């Protein structure tokens, strides 16, 4: 008579495959971001922030959906910071979004920060909030070691907007 075989639970192959897929996805994301930053380093940053590109051409084509929290959108030659309603709090990855701008500043360019506000409601409060948002980005540059002489706050010609587009600060190089 054969000795009884020990009872083992079946191998959880679907769980292992799911975990492996998640690890591979995370690895591909990290490597993709690394190689993207390598490919679009200082030389691409300088081209993307061409001083001949007028600021009006750098405006976003369409604002993202109404965010509940702050968000960032990288456009051609401009970084768009979108803010939650009534807030001047930057998203956690704001410093990372400014990496190419900081590289451009190192080549002698100047960062321009411009903030928009909603046209409805109390105009003085809207302007104060737009200013607080632009100053939050300005403080971030200081935290990143950028001298104040390389950063300029500039009020847009038409600072009013609607929805998420009105709750934004744009940063570009000149």
C-alpha positions in Angstrom: 0.0 0.0 0.0 1.3 3.4 -0.8 1.8 6.0 1.9 -0.8 8.8 1.8 0.3 11.9 -0.1 0.2 15.2 1.7 -2.7 17.4 0.7 -1.5 20.6 -0.8 -3.6 23.6 -1.8 -3.7 24.2 -5.6 -1.1 26.6 -6.8 -2.8 30.1 -7.1 -1.6 30.7 -10.7 -4.1 33.5 -11.5 -2.9 35.4 -8.4 0.8 35.0 -9.3 0.1 36.1 -12.9 -1.8 39.1 -11.8 1.0 40.2 -9.4 3.6 39.6 -12.1 1.6 41.8 -14.6 1.3 44.6 -12.0 5.0 44.5 -11.3 5.8 44.5 -15.1 3.4 47.4 -15.6 5.0 49.5 -12.8 8.5 48.7 -14.2 7.5 49.7 -17.7 6.0 52.9 -16.4 9.1 53.9 -14.5 11.4 52.9 -17.3 9.2 54.8 -19.8 9.3 58.0 -17.7 13.1 57.6 -17.3 13.7 57.1 -21.1 11.2 59.9 -22.0 13.1 62.3 -19.7 16.4 61.2 -21.3 15.1 61.6 -24.8 13.4 65.0 -24.1 16.2 66.4 -21.9 17.7 69.8 -22.1 18.0 69.9 -25.9 14.3 69.0 -26.4 13.3 71.3 -23.5 15.0 74.3 -25.2 13.2 73.5 -28.5 9.9 73.0 -26.7 10.2 76.3 -25.0 11.2 78.3 -28.0 11.2 82.0 -27.2 9.6 82.8 -30.5 6.5 80.9 -29.7 3.8 83.4 -28.6 2.2 82.7 -25.2 -1.3 82.7 -26.8 -0.2 79.6 -28.9 0.6 77.8 -25.7 -2.9 77.9 -24.2 -4.5 74.5 -23.7 -6.8 73.4 -26.5 -9.3 72.0 -24.0 -9.3 72.0 -20.2 -9.5 68.7 -18.5 -12.6 67.6 -16.7 -13.4 69.4 -13.5 -10.8 68.1 -11.1 -11.7 67.5 -7.5 -8.0 67.9 -6.7 -5.0 69.7 -8.2 -3.6 68.2 -11.5 -1.0 68.9 -14.1 -1.0 68.9 -17.9 2.1 69.1 -19.9 1.5 71.0 -23.2 3.9 72.0 -26.0 6.2 74.4 -24.3 4.0 75.0 -21.3 3.1 73.4 -18.0 -0.5 73.8 -16.9 -1.3 73.5 -13.2 -5.0 73.0 -12.5 -6.3 73.7 -9.0 -9.3 72.5 -7.0 -12.0 75.1 -6.5 -11.0 77.7 -3.9 -7.5 76.2 -3.4 -4.0 77.2 -4.1 -2.5 73.8 -3.2 -0.1 72.3 -5.8 -0.2 68.6 -6.6 2.5 66.4 -5.1 4.3 65.9 -8.4 4.5 69.6 -9.2 8.3 69.7 -8.8 8.7 66.9 -11.3 6.5 68.7 -13.8 8.9 71.7 -13.7 12.0 69.6 -14.4 12.3 70.8 -18.1 11.6 74.4 -17.1 14.4 74.3 -14.5 16.7 72.9 -17.2 15.7 75.7 -19.5 16.4 78.3 -16.8 19.9 76.7 -16.4 20.5 77.6 -20.1 19.8 81.2 -19.4 16.1 81.3 -20.1 13.5 82.9 -17.8 10.4 81.2 -16.4 7.1 83.0 -16.8 4.2 82.2 -14.4 0.7 83.4 -15.3 -2.5 82.7 -13.4 -6.1 82.7 -14.5 -9.3 83.1 -12.5 -13.1 82.6 -12.8 -15.1 85.5 -14.1 -18.0 84.9 -11.8 -18.3 85.8 -8.1 -16.3 88.3 -6.2 -13.6 89.7 -8.6 -11.2 90.8 -5.8 -11.3 87.3 -4.3 -10.8 85.7 -7.7 -7.8 87.8 -8.4 -6.3 87.1 -4.9 -6.8 83.4 -5.4 -5.2 83.5 -8.9 -2.3 85.4 -7.4 -1.9 82.9 -4.5 -1.8 80.1 -7.0 0.9 81.8 -9.1 2.9 82.6 -6.0 2.6 78.9 -4.9 4.4 78.0 -8.2 6.9 80.8 -7.6 7.7 79.4 -4.1 8.2 76.0 -5.6 10.8 77.4 -8.0 12.6 78.8 -4.9 12.4 75.4 -3.2 14.0 73.9 -6.3 16.9 76.4 -6.0 15.9 78.7 -8.8 16.9 82.3 -8.1 14.0 84.8 -8.1 15.6 86.8 -10.9 14.9 83.9 -13.3 11.2 83.7 -12.5 8.6 86.3 -13.5 4.9 86.6 -12.4 3.0 87.9 -15.4 -0.8 88.6 -15.4 -2.3 87.3 -18.7 -4.0 89.8 -21.0 -7.4 88.1 -20.5 -7.1 86.4 -17.0 -10.8 85.3 -16.8 -11.9 81.8 -17.8 -14.5 79.2 -17.1 -14.4 75.9 -15.2 -11.0 74.2 -14.7 -9.4 76.5 -17.3 -10.1 79.4 -15.0 -8.4 77.6 -12.1 -5.0 77.3 -13.7 -1.5 78.6 -13.7 0.7 78.3 -16.8 4.5 78.2 -16.8 6.7 78.6 -19.9 10.1 79.8 -20.8 11.2 83.0 -22.6 
